[in-house]
């Protein structure tokens, strides 16, 4: 008998083999005006100068603080790159000698001069951000795949693959409390980090549960099921989990799930306000009370936050690509909106380095201008996994497996 408790290659991914497998969204309530605010286009002054940040492929979104980018790679090396000096400051091996293993998931958090690093093992490693020296490491009950989060200046939360949320006192170096979700025999590779909000934490378990807890005490405030029925103890190769980082706006939270839903909940009691059937959502953002989502059908759509109905759809492909026999799959990062004069642009970056820009009609007044359904497409790099827009100068940073461009 073989019992599989966790495997990186089981469970759904965000991209299916064929785009045609994904049911397309359709416009339900057409709308013209969507945006009233927006920052200047960060790509306007983009130079595209590229620098190495790691010798090996990074496995998690970098942490950026005080003009330094920190990352963890597939062989367990943590590196610091100065965005100001444009050079590597230090690199440390946190795995230790003698272990020849490739890691595929983890996370890195900067807080109060320290780095909190996970890399797909049971260990949380704490480093001095100034030089990479190890301060301490803590072994958790099970594997940590996501980025830990800080509740306050000493309480850290980390989630294991076996549906445990663990609170760790970083000053006293001890576990404070642990919350456990329902049993799931096979864990999913799709995990989002816990989300902190006003002293509470929202966590998604692969048992199909979303739980809202008091972050300092671990007390459960409410629980929401992502599925209508849960067969406890039945193996599932497609666990229901949250697949986009939850968006919290006031008393509400929005997220997309692996079982084809976009959900709006009331944070006070976990009450479901609306649910939209939407397959294979890859990324989601909010701008001016509009939800902007991308999906595996190569669409970008704007949904109303009040009722979840689709107001607009854009094609994440060219006319030529759509005329081909089969449209190739693509992965899209979180959309963002910028302002250019009196007009607005919805931007979507794909993993293959293409930028899709949907612009309002320049011939119309801002209040009348319609977003185009077909994008202006340009190449901005290859293998883009993440992007970061500086809050200080608005500069755009594009991050690939080993390099950063800005």
NORPE-V233679 format. One line per field, one symbol per residue. ss: DSSP state (2 for helix, 1 for strand, 0 for the rest). phi: phi as a letter, one per 30 degrees, with the letter a starting at -180 (. if undefined). burial: I if it has 16 or more other ideal C-beta (glycine too) atoms within 10 Angstrom, else O. A space follows every 10 residues. Layout:
# NORPE-V233679
ss->???
phi->???
burial->???
This chain:
# NORPE-V233679
ss->0000000000 0000000022 2000000000 0000000011 0000000001 1100000100 0011100111 1110001111 1100001111 1110000000 0000001111 1001111100 0011111100 0001111110 0001000011 0000111111 0001111110 0001111111 0000000000 0000111001 1111100011 1111000001 1111100000 0000000000 0100001110 0111111000 1111110000 0111111000 1111111001 1111100011 1111000001 1111100022 2220000000 0100011111 0011111111 0001111111 0000000000 1001011110 0000011110 0000011110 001110
phi->.ccccaadcc jdcdbddbdd dcdddbdcbe bcccbbbldd ddddcdcidc bdcadbddca ddcbahibcc bbcdciccbb bddddhadca bbccdjdicc bcccalabbc ahibccbbbi bddccccddd biddcabbcc dadcccddbc dbdbcccbcc dcibcccbdd dchbdcabcb dddbdcdcdd bcdecdahic bcbccddicc bcbdddcidd cabbcdbdbb ddicdbcbdd bdcceeccbi cbbbacbdci bcbcbdddbi ddcabcdadh dcaabbbhib dcbcbddibb bccdddbidd cabcccaddd dddddbdddb cbdddbcbcb iccbbccbcc ddjcccbccd dddcdedcdc dddccdcbcb lbhdcbbbcd ddcidcbccc dbbbba
burial->OOOOOIOOOI IIOIIOOOIO OIOOIOOOOO OOOIIOOIOO IIIOOIOOOO IOIIOIIIII IIIIOOOIII IIIIIIIIII IOIOOOOIII IIOIIOOOOO OOIOIIIIII IOOIIIIIII IOIIIIIOIO OIOOOOOIOI OIIIIIIIII IOOOIIIIII IIIIIIIIOI OOOOOIIOIO IIOIIIIIII IIIIIIOOOI IIIIIIIIII IIIOIOOIOO OOOIOIOOOI OOOOOIOOII IIIIOIIIOO OOIIIIIIII IIIIIOIOOI OOOIOIOIII IIIIIIIOOI IIIIIIIIII IIIIIOOIOI IIIIIIIOOO OOOOOOIOII IIIIIIIIIO OOIIIIIIII IOIIIIIIII OOOOOOOOIO IIOOIOOOOI IOOIIIIIOO OOOOIIIIII IIIIII
